[in-house]
Amino acid sequence: MTNLGVLWLGTAKQRSRTCYPITVEYIVYDDLENKTNKLEWRDNSLNPKELLEDIMGKAVELTYSYEMPNGLFRKSIRYYNENLVRELLVNSIAHKSNTISNDSGKADGLR
């Protein structure tokens, strides 16, 4: 089975045997470039679908929105489109090289 197949269909123990597992860092900076939030996913306990759901659930800054006046009502508009963020994460997981390590020592994924 390919590394991608093991990531999707394998158990956590099987995923831990892959040379280069999926790692994701989620970092939030404020206006002054100070780090305000950092989350990391480095273990192999989750398959890519579960990992995606966990990221979308814990990355609360991705759910921020503003309210736009719409007549007598207000319409809430998200800063980041949920479908776009999900697509970016899926693409980064699917196109990750599973045969070479990351030279910089930093995690793959969105920054």
PASEBA-1860 file (N, C-alpha, C; in nm, 3 decimals):
! residues 111
1> MTNLGVLW> 0.084/-0.116/0.000/0.000/0.000/0.000/0.090/0.124/0.000 ~ 0.046/0.228/-0.067/0.122/0.353/-0.071/0.114/0.425/0.064 ~ 0.205/0.521/0.083/0.202/0.599/0.207/0.070/0.672/0.223 ~ 0.016/0.726/0.114/-0.111/0.796/0.121/-0.223/0.700/0.159 ~ -0.218/0.577/0.107/-0.317/0.475/0.144/-0.309/0.439/0.291 ~ -0.188/0.428/0.344/-0.171/0.399/0.487/-0.225/0.513/0.570 ~ -0.199/0.637/0.527/-0.249/0.752/0.602/-0.401/0.752/0.610 ~ -0.467/0.716/0.498/-0.613/0.718/0.494/-0.676/0.595/0.558
9> LGTAKQRS> -0.623/0.478/0.528/-0.691/0.354/0.567/-0.625/0.281/0.683 ~ -0.502/0.316/0.715/-0.429/0.244/0.818/-0.470/0.284/0.959 ~ -0.421/0.206/1.053/-0.443/0.236/1.193/-0.337/0.338/1.239 ~ -0.353/0.388/1.360/-0.255/0.483/1.414/-0.117/0.420/1.421 ~ -0.111/0.293/1.456/0.018/0.222/1.463/0.081/0.210/1.325 ~ 0.000/0.179/1.224/0.053/0.171/1.087/0.098/0.309/1.037 ~ 0.019/0.413/1.070/0.058/0.548/1.028/0.188/0.591/1.095 ~ 0.212/0.544/1.217/0.335/0.584/1.288/0.460/0.525/1.223
17> RTCYPITV> 0.444/0.424/1.141/0.559/0.363/1.073/0.598/0.434/0.944 ~ 0.514/0.526/0.896/0.552/0.601/0.775/0.668/0.693/0.810 ~ 0.758/0.711/0.717/0.878/0.791/0.744/0.847/0.938/0.768 ~ 0.753/0.992/0.694/0.724/1.134/0.702/0.574/1.156/0.720 ~ 0.527/1.152/0.844/0.383/1.167/0.868/0.336/1.310/0.840 ~ 0.207/1.325/0.833/0.148/1.457/0.814/0.168/1.537/0.943 ~ 0.224/1.656/0.929/0.237/1.747/1.042/0.181/1.882/1.001 ~ 0.107/1.942/1.090/0.045/2.071/1.062/0.071/2.165/1.179
25> EYIVYDDL> 0.109/2.287/1.147/0.120/2.392/1.247/0.022/2.501/1.211 ~ -0.054/2.545/1.308/-0.150/2.654/1.290/-0.103/2.767/1.380 ~ -0.061/2.877/1.318/-0.004/2.989/1.394/-0.082/3.115/1.360 ~ -0.119/3.189/1.463/-0.192/3.315/1.446/-0.106/3.428/1.501 ~ -0.096/3.534/1.422/-0.022/3.653/1.464/-0.118/3.771/1.474 ~ -0.088/3.864/1.566/-0.169/3.984/1.576/-0.113/4.092/1.482 ~ -0.167/4.212/1.490/-0.125/4.320/1.401/0.021/4.360/1.420 ~ 0.075/4.335/1.538/0.214/4.371/1.566/0.310/4.255/1.544
33> ENKTNKLE> 0.264/4.151/1.475/0.343/4.032/1.445/0.381/3.952/1.569 ~ 0.303/3.964/1.675/0.323/3.880/1.793/0.239/3.754/1.779 ~ 0.299/3.642/1.812/0.229/3.514/1.804/0.124/3.508/1.914 ~ -0.002/3.487/1.875/-0.110/3.484/1.973/-0.168/3.344/1.994 ~ -0.147/3.256/1.899/-0.202/3.121/1.911/-0.117/3.028/1.826 ~ -0.089/2.912/1.879/-0.015/2.811/1.803/-0.068/2.673/1.839 ~ -0.108/2.599/1.740/-0.153/2.461/1.757/-0.070/2.373/1.665 ~ -0.040/2.253/1.711/0.038/2.159/1.631/-0.030/2.024/1.628
41> WRDNSLNP> -0.024/1.961/1.513/-0.070/1.824/1.495/0.050/1.747/1.440 ~ 0.109/1.663/1.523/0.229/1.588/1.482/0.215/1.437/1.504 ~ 0.112/1.395/1.570/0.099/1.253/1.595/0.025/1.186/1.480 ~ 0.019/1.057/1.484/-0.044/0.979/1.378/-0.178/0.921/1.421 ~ -0.237/0.977/1.524/-0.361/0.918/1.576/-0.480/0.942/1.484 ~ -0.473/1.043/1.397/-0.587/1.078/1.312/-0.556/1.052/1.165 ~ -0.656/1.000/1.093/-0.639/0.990/0.948/-0.664/1.130/0.889 ~ -0.636/1.154/0.761/-0.650/1.289/0.706/-0.788/1.352/0.724
49> KELLEDIM> -0.895/1.273/0.713/-1.029/1.330/0.731/-1.050/1.375/0.875 ~ -1.011/1.291/0.969/-1.024/1.326/1.110/-0.935/1.445/1.145 ~ -0.815/1.448/1.086/-0.724/1.560/1.108/-0.785/1.690/1.057 ~ -0.845/1.686/0.940/-0.910/1.803/0.883/-1.022/1.853/0.973 ~ -1.104/1.763/1.022/-1.214/1.801/1.111/-1.161/1.858/1.242 ~ -1.052/1.800/1.294/-0.995/1.849/1.419/-0.938/1.991/1.400 ~ -0.870/2.014/1.289/-0.816/2.147/1.260/-0.929/2.248/1.248 ~ -1.031/2.214/1.171/-1.143/2.307/1.151/-1.217/2.334/1.282
57> GKAVELTY> -1.217/2.239/1.374/-1.284/2.259/1.502/-1.203/2.340/1.601 ~ -1.071/2.328/1.597/-0.986/2.395/1.695/-0.932/2.530/1.648 ~ -0.931/2.553/1.519/-0.878/2.679/1.466/-0.990/2.784/1.465 ~ -1.020/2.834/1.582/-1.136/2.923/1.598/-1.122/3.053/1.519 ~ -1.000/3.098/1.497/-0.982/3.223/1.422/-1.033/3.212/1.279 ~ -1.041/3.092/1.229/-1.093/3.071/1.093/-1.244/3.089/1.086 ~ -1.309/3.096/1.201/-1.455/3.113/1.203/-1.497/3.257/1.231 ~ -1.402/3.345/1.250/-1.436/3.484/1.278/-1.514/3.544/1.161
65> SYEMPNGL> -1.604/3.635/1.193/-1.684/3.699/1.090/-1.715/3.842/1.129 ~ -1.767/3.916/1.035/-1.814/4.052/1.063/-1.958/4.062/1.016 ~ -2.029/4.160/1.070/-2.169/4.175/1.035/-2.186/4.291/0.938 ~ -2.260/4.265/0.833/-2.284/4.364/0.730/-2.431/4.405/0.737 ~ -2.461/4.536/0.738/-2.601/4.576/0.740/-2.673/4.532/0.613 ~ -2.794/4.482/0.632/-2.876/4.435/0.520/-3.020/4.479/0.548 ~ -3.048/4.608/0.524/-3.180/4.661/0.557/-3.197/4.668/0.707 ~ -3.304/4.609/0.758/-3.328/4.606/0.902/-3.248/4.497/0.973
73> FRKSIRYY> -3.184/4.411/0.896/-3.114/4.296/0.954/-2.964/4.309/0.930 ~ -2.891/4.217/0.987/-2.747/4.211/0.965/-2.713/4.073/0.910 ~ -2.617/4.073/0.820/-2.573/3.947/0.761/-2.430/3.921/0.808 ~ -2.406/3.803/0.861/-2.274/3.766/0.909/-2.192/3.708/0.793 ~ -2.075/3.766/0.770/-1.986/3.721/0.663/-1.853/3.681/0.724 ~ -1.811/3.558/0.695/-1.686/3.506/0.751/-1.566/3.571/0.685 ~ -1.460/3.592/0.764/-1.335/3.644/0.709/-1.274/3.544/0.611 ~ -1.282/3.418/0.646/-1.225/3.311/0.564/-1.336/3.215/0.526
81> NENLVREL> -1.353/3.193/0.399/-1.454/3.102/0.349/-1.420/2.960/0.395 ~ -1.513/2.894/0.462/-1.488/2.760/0.516/-1.451/2.661/0.407 ~ -1.520/2.666/0.294/-1.490/2.572/0.185/-1.351/2.595/0.127 ~ -1.309/2.721/0.119/-1.176/2.752/0.069/-1.068/2.700/0.162 ~ -1.084/2.722/0.292/-0.987/2.673/0.390/-0.979/2.521/0.385 ~ -1.093/2.456/0.379/-1.098/2.310/0.373/-1.026/2.259/0.247 ~ -1.049/2.324/0.134/-0.984/2.285/0.008/-0.833/2.303/0.016 ~ -0.788/2.413/0.076/-0.644/2.435/0.092/-0.580/2.327/0.179
89> LVNSIAHK> -0.647/2.291/0.287/-0.594/2.185/0.374/-0.591/2.050/0.304 ~ -0.697/2.017/0.234/-0.704/1.889/0.162/-0.593/1.884/0.056 ~ -0.575/1.993/-0.019/-0.470/1.995/-0.121/-0.331/1.981/-0.060 ~ -0.308/2.047/0.053/-0.175/2.037/0.115/-0.149/1.895/0.166 ~ -0.252/1.827/0.213/-0.235/1.688/0.257/-0.216/1.595/0.137 ~ -0.297/1.612/0.035/-0.291/1.523/-0.081/-0.162/1.538/-0.161 ~ -0.107/1.660/-0.165/0.011/1.684/-0.248/0.141/1.685/-0.168 ~ 0.132/1.647/-0.041/0.252/1.640/0.041/0.342/1.528/-0.010
97> SNTISNDS> 0.470/1.557/-0.019/0.563/1.453/-0.061/0.582/1.355/0.053 ~ 0.555/1.229/0.027/0.569/1.126/0.129/0.700/1.050/0.118 ~ 0.790/1.100/0.034/0.916/1.029/0.014/1.037/1.110/0.056 ~ 1.020/1.238/0.085/1.132/1.320/0.130/1.093/1.396/0.255 ~ 1.193/1.428/0.336/1.164/1.504/0.457/1.165/1.652/0.425 ~ 1.117/1.730/0.519/1.114/1.874/0.505/1.246/1.927/0.558 ~ 1.325/1.993/0.475/1.461/2.037/0.512/1.461/2.140/0.624 ~ 1.361/2.225/0.628/1.363/2.337/0.721/1.331/2.296/0.864
105> GKADGLR> 1.280/2.175/0.884/1.243/2.133/1.018/1.108/2.187/1.061 ~ 1.040/2.259/0.972/0.909/2.314/1.003/0.803/2.222/0.944 ~ 0.684/2.233/0.997/0.574/2.145/0.956/0.520/2.187/0.821 ~ 0.466/2.088/0.749/0.396/2.116/0.624/0.261/2.174/0.656 ~ 0.205/2.246/0.564/0.070/2.297/0.583/0.062/2.447/0.563 ~ -0.046/2.503/0.606/-0.071/2.645/0.585/-0.001/2.729/0.689 ~ 0.039/2.845/0.651/0.099/2.943/0.743/0.032/3.074/0.724
END
